[in-house]
């Protein structure tokens, strides 16, 4: 994060304010989708963060960018390494491997 912020042109950081954890159905969808697209990437929800977001906000986030995350005063940074879209539910997911 420190190197990211030291760039000559200060980057704009996306902000994500989340209010709930993903349900089991969403986690199973993500595991199946990531495994199908790239068997080298093993998703482990105990080690990797994943956020579910409504599709209308998709334009606000990009892969390989740092995102500031907040929930009830807890602040952390998150590196969005993969975006998975669920067209049937109108959601998408930000994943940090």
C-alpha positions as CSV (number, residue, x, y, z in Angstrom):
1,X,0.0,0.0,0.0
2,X,2.8,2.4,0.9
3,X,4.5,2.0,-2.6
4,X,1.1,2.4,-4.2
5,X,0.6,5.8,-2.5
6,X,4.1,7.0,-3.2
7,X,3.5,7.1,-7.0
8,X,4.3,10.4,-8.7
9,X,0.7,11.0,-9.5
10,X,-1.3,10.3,-6.3
11,X,-3.9,7.6,-7.2
12,X,-7.5,7.9,-6.5
13,X,-8.6,5.2,-4.1
14,X,-12.0,3.6,-4.4
15,X,-14.0,3.2,-1.2
16,X,-16.2,0.3,-0.3
17,X,-18.6,0.5,2.7
18,X,-20.0,-2.9,3.3
19,X,-22.6,-4.0,5.8
20,X,-23.0,-7.8,5.6
21,X,-21.1,-11.0,5.0
22,X,-21.8,-13.1,1.9
23,X,-24.1,-16.1,2.3
24,X,-23.2,-19.7,1.6
25,X,-24.9,-19.6,-1.9
26,X,-22.8,-16.7,-3.0
27,X,-19.6,-18.3,-1.7
28,X,-20.3,-21.5,-3.6
29,X,-21.0,-19.6,-6.8
30,X,-17.7,-17.7,-6.5
31,X,-15.7,-20.9,-5.7
32,X,-17.2,-22.6,-8.8
33,X,-16.7,-19.6,-11.1
34,X,-13.1,-19.0,-10.0
35,X,-12.2,-22.7,-10.3
36,X,-13.7,-22.9,-13.8
37,X,-11.9,-19.8,-15.1
38,X,-8.5,-20.6,-13.6
39,X,-7.6,-23.8,-11.8
40,X,-4.4,-22.2,-10.5
41,X,-6.3,-19.8,-8.3
42,X,-7.5,-21.5,-5.1
43,X,-10.0,-19.4,-3.2
44,X,-10.1,-19.8,0.5
45,X,-12.6,-17.6,2.3
46,X,-10.6,-17.9,5.6
47,X,-7.5,-16.3,3.9
48,X,-8.9,-14.2,1.1
49,X,-11.4,-11.4,1.2
50,X,-14.4,-11.3,-1.1
51,X,-17.1,-8.6,-1.3
52,X,-20.5,-8.8,-2.9
53,X,-21.7,-5.6,-4.6
54,X,-24.7,-4.7,-6.7
55,X,-23.9,-4.7,-10.4
56,X,-24.9,-1.0,-10.8
57,X,-21.7,-0.1,-8.9
58,X,-19.5,-2.2,-11.2
59,X,-18.0,0.8,-12.9
60,X,-16.6,2.1,-9.6
61,X,-14.1,-0.8,-9.2
62,X,-11.3,-2.2,-11.4
63,X,-9.0,-5.2,-11.1
64,X,-5.5,-4.6,-9.6
65,X,-6.5,-1.5,-7.7
66,X,-6.4,-0.7,-4.0
67,X,-9.8,-0.2,-2.3
68,X,-10.4,1.3,1.1
69,X,-12.9,-0.8,3.0
70,X,-15.0,0.3,5.9
71,X,-17.6,-1.4,8.1
72,X,-18.8,0.1,11.4
73,X,-15.6,2.1,11.9
74,X,-13.2,-0.7,10.9
75,X,-11.0,0.5,8.1
76,X,-8.7,-1.6,6.0
77,X,-7.2,-1.7,2.5
78,X,-7.9,-4.4,0.0
79,X,-6.3,-5.2,-3.3
80,X,-8.9,-6.2,-5.9
81,X,-7.2,-8.9,-7.9
82,X,-10.3,-10.4,-9.5
83,X,-13.8,-9.3,-10.4
84,X,-16.4,-12.0,-10.9
85,X,-19.8,-11.1,-12.3
86,X,-23.0,-12.9,-11.5
87,X,-25.3,-11.8,-14.3
88,X,-28.3,-13.9,-13.1
89,X,-28.4,-12.2,-9.7
90,X,-27.3,-8.7,-10.7
91,X,-24.3,-8.8,-8.5
92,X,-20.5,-8.9,-8.8
93,X,-17.7,-9.8,-6.5
94,X,-14.4,-8.3,-5.6
95,X,-11.7,-10.8,-4.6
96,X,-8.3,-10.5,-3.1
97,X,-6.1,-13.5,-3.6
